[in-house]
Amino acid sequence: MVGVIILYDHVHPVGAFSKTSKIDMKGCIKVLKEQPPDTVEGLLNALRYVWNHCLIQP
């Protein structure tokens, strides 16, 4: 799921983190946080990195 979000963010003109995106980011993060923390920590960090990186890009 995280890989698809990152790929979608990279190839879609609007991106995955835009409010107009069709991706339910809150729902995806909620599902990830319901999993054991040690198994999803890297996935959440990947989403944080991509989200912060998209804020920096014009």
Secondary structure, DSSP 8 states (H G I E B T S, - for coil): -HHHHHHHHHHSSS-SSSTT-SS-HHHHHHHHHTS-HHHHHHHHHHHHHHHHHHHH--
